[in-house]
Amino acid sequence: MDNIELIIDELVVWLRKKVNEAGGEGVVFGLSGGVDSAVVAGVSKRAFPDTSLGIIMPCHSNPIDEEHGILVADSLNLKTKKVDLTTVYDAFIKTAEIETNNDLAKANIKPRLRMTTLYYYAQSYNYLVLGGSNKSEFTIGYFTKHGDSGADLLPIASFVKKDIWNMARALNIPDIIIEKPPTAGLWEGQTDEDEMGFNYDVLDEYILNKSGPSEIIEKIQGMNRRSEHKRNFPPIFIPKEKN
């Protein structure tokens, strides 16, 4: 991606425009300690130096995630709040008493609780919620419906993962954040690339140039088709006109 600084400047202008059009006063976003949320934090701080807020939301999380979130915030002089959702999650699981052991269903509660938290802060402060999905993840549906996709604006959804890493460097995000394996933090030891079944380089190459190993292309296309519902509003029934 050429002219990274110019693109970041355009993104900052776009954020201000969208927030102003909505009558908002700033932005709020999850600060996970990953590179995607770090880039969102970096451009948000430039767009709204005094009214950008990162929320750190541990929920049976690896402590290093919080440490890295704080590291990002300190590097940007960003305001943060911590909301520990662990007891909320535990209470929900206990209250729901569902007779199944679907680990993914349980894991997806976490980003949905985080979405609810972000909107509580957003409505309280008249902020807009920013999502942290990039184009690579967005293309194959690698995000939780009504969870991390639950946002008012998706500022980095036009950029593939390698663009995000380059933007992070331009925003002076700490190297340890850029270089660590990407993870959604849904369970211990989980990484994006292990779960997807291919690495970001292959995925980005397909998105940008429609090339790659045939079996991987077939898998990516299948994931894109199956996740189409995640990128659209639910279908609306339209009755036929009465004669």
C-alpha positions in Angstrom: 0.0 0.0 0.0 1.6 3.3 -1.2 1.3 6.6 0.6 0.4 5.2 4.0 0.6 8.6 5.7 -1.8 10.1 3.1 -4.3 7.3 3.5 -4.1 7.6 7.3 -4.8 11.3 6.9 -7.8 10.6 4.7 -9.1 8.1 7.2 -8.8 10.6 10.0 -10.8 13.2 8.0 -13.4 10.5 7.2 -13.8 9.6 10.9 -14.3 13.2 11.8 -16.8 13.7 9.0 -18.9 10.6 9.9 -18.9 11.4 13.6 -19.9 15.0 13.0 -22.6 13.9 10.6 -24.1 11.8 13.3 -23.9 14.6 15.9 -21.4 12.7 17.9 -18.6 14.1 20.1 -16.0 11.3 19.8 -15.4 7.6 19.4 -15.1 4.5 21.6 -13.6 1.1 20.7 -12.4 -2.1 22.2 -8.7 -2.1 23.1 -7.7 -5.8 22.9 -3.9 -5.6 22.7 -4.0 -6.7 19.1 -2.7 -4.8 16.0 -6.2 -4.2 14.5 -7.5 -2.4 17.7 -4.1 -0.6 18.0 -4.5 0.9 14.5 -8.1 1.9 15.3 -6.8 3.5 18.5 -4.0 5.3 16.6 -6.3 6.9 13.9 -8.9 7.7 16.6 -6.4 9.6 18.7 -5.5 11.6 15.7 -9.1 12.3 14.8 -10.3 13.0 18.3 -7.4 13.8 20.6 -9.5 14.5 23.6 -12.6 12.4 22.9 -11.3 9.0 21.9 -11.7 6.2 24.4 -10.4 2.7 24.4 -12.2 0.1 26.6 -10.1 -2.9 27.9 -12.6 -5.7 28.5 -11.0 -8.9 29.9 -13.2 -12.0 30.0 -11.3 -15.1 31.0 -8.5 -13.5 29.0 -4.8 -14.0 28.8 -3.3 -11.2 31.1 -0.9 -10.3 28.3 -3.8 -8.9 26.3 -4.5 -6.3 29.0 -0.8 -5.5 29.3 -0.5 -5.0 25.6 -3.7 -2.9 25.5 -2.2 -0.6 28.2 1.1 -0.5 26.3 -0.8 0.7 23.1 -2.7 3.3 25.2 0.5 4.6 26.8 2.3 4.9 23.5 -0.6 7.0 22.1 -1.4 8.9 25.4 -4.9 7.5 25.0 -7.7 7.5 27.6 -8.9 4.1 28.6 -11.4 2.3 30.9 -11.2 -1.2 32.1 -14.4 -3.3 32.4 -13.8 -6.8 33.5 -16.6 -9.0 32.0 -15.6 -12.3 33.6 -18.2 -12.4 36.3 -20.9 -11.1 33.9 -20.0 -14.0 31.5 -20.0 -16.6 34.3 -23.4 -15.3 35.5 -24.9 -15.5 32.0 -23.6 -19.1 31.5 -25.0 -20.1 34.8 -28.4 -18.4 34.3 -28.9 -19.6 30.7 -28.5 -23.3 31.8 -28.4 -24.5 28.2 -28.0 -28.3 27.8 -25.2 -28.3 25.3 -21.4 -27.9 25.4 -20.9 -25.9 22.2 -17.6 -24.2 22.9 -17.9 -21.8 20.0 -21.3 -20.6 21.1 -19.9 -19.9 24.5 -16.8 -18.2 23.1 -19.0 -15.9 21.0 -20.7 -14.6 24.1 -17.5 -12.6 24.9 -17.5 -10.3 21.8 -21.3 -9.8 22.2 -20.8 -8.7 25.8 -18.1 -6.4 24.7 -20.3 -4.9 22.0 -23.0 -4.2 24.7 -20.3 -2.5 26.9 -19.1 -0.3 24.0 -22.6 0.9 23.2 -23.3 1.6 26.9 -20.3 4.0 26.9 -21.1 5.4 23.5 -24.6 6.3 24.4 -23.5 7.7 27.8 -20.9 10.0 26.2 -22.5 10.6 22.8 -19.7 8.8 21.0 -19.8 6.4 18.0 -18.6 2.8 18.3 -15.7 1.8 16.0 -15.3 -1.8 14.9 -11.9 -3.4 14.4 -12.5 -5.8 11.5 -10.0 -5.7 8.6 -10.8 -6.6 5.0 -9.1 -10.0 5.3 -11.4 -11.1 8.2 -14.4 -9.3 6.8 -14.1 -11.2 3.5 -14.3 -14.7 5.0 -16.6 -13.8 7.9 -14.0 -14.2 10.6 -15.8 -12.1 13.1 -18.7 -12.6 15.5 -22.1 -11.6 14.2 -23.6 -8.9 16.5 -20.3 -9.0 18.4 -17.1 -7.3 17.0 -19.2 -6.5 13.9 -21.6 -4.6 16.0 -20.4 -1.0 15.4 -21.3 2.3 13.9 -18.2 2.6 11.7 -15.7 0.1 10.4 -12.7 2.3 9.7 -10.2 -0.4 8.7 -12.5 -2.8 6.8 -11.0 -1.7 3.4 -7.5 -2.8 4.4 -6.0 -6.3 4.3 -3.9 -7.6 7.1 -0.6 -6.6 5.6 -1.9 -3.1 5.2 -2.8 -3.1 8.9 0.7 -4.0 9.9 2.1 -1.2 7.7 -0.3 1.3 9.1 0.6 0.2 12.6 4.3 1.0 11.9 3.3 4.4 10.5 1.3 5.1 13.6 4.3 4.1 15.8 2.5 1.2 17.4 5.0 -0.8 19.6 6.8 -3.6 17.7 5.7 -6.3 20.1 2.0 -5.6 19.1 2.8 -5.8 15.4 4.9 -8.9 15.6 2.9 -11.1 17.8 0.6 -13.8 16.2 -2.9 -12.4 15.6 -5.6 -13.9 17.9 -9.2 -13.2 18.6 -8.6 -14.2 22.2 -11.6 -16.5 22.3 -9.8 -19.3 24.2 -6.3 -20.1 25.5 -3.8 -20.6 22.7 -6.1 -19.6 19.9 -4.6 -17.9 16.9 -6.4 -16.6 13.8 -4.3 -18.4 11.2 -4.6 -21.8 13.0 -8.4 -21.4 13.2 -8.7 -20.2 9.6 -6.5 -23.0 8.2 -4.3 -20.7 6.2 -2.1 -17.7 6.8 -2.8 -14.0 6.2 -0.3 -13.8 3.3 -2.3 -16.4 1.3 -5.6 -14.7 2.2 -4.4 -11.3 1.3 -2.9 -12.5 -2.0 -6.3 -14.0 -3.0 -8.2 -10.8 -2.0 -5.8 -8.5 -3.8 -4.9 -10.6 -6.9 -7.3 -13.6 -6.9 -4.4 -16.0 -6.9 -3.1 -18.7 -4.7 -3.3 -22.5 -4.2 -6.5 -23.9 -5.7 -7.5 -25.7 -2.6 -7.1 -22.6 -0.5 -9.0 -20.5 -3.0 -11.8 -22.9 -2.9 -11.8 -22.8 0.9 -11.8 -18.9 1.0 -14.6 -18.7 -1.5 -16.7 -21.1 0.5 -16.1 -19.2 3.7 -17.1 -16.0 1.9 -20.3 -17.5 0.6 -21.3 -19.0 4.0 -20.6 -15.8 5.8 -22.6 -13.5 3.5 -25.3 -13.1 6.0 -22.8 -11.6 8.4 -22.2 -8.7 6.1 -25.8 -7.8 5.4 -28.9 -6.9 7.3 -31.3 -9.8 7.9 -33.6 -10.5 5.0 -36.9 -8.6 5.2 -40.1 -10.4 4.0 -42.0 -8.4 1.4 -45.5 -9.6 0.7 -46.8 -9.8 -2.8 -49.2 -7.0 -3.8 -52.8 -7.9 -3.5 -54.8 -8.1 -6.7 
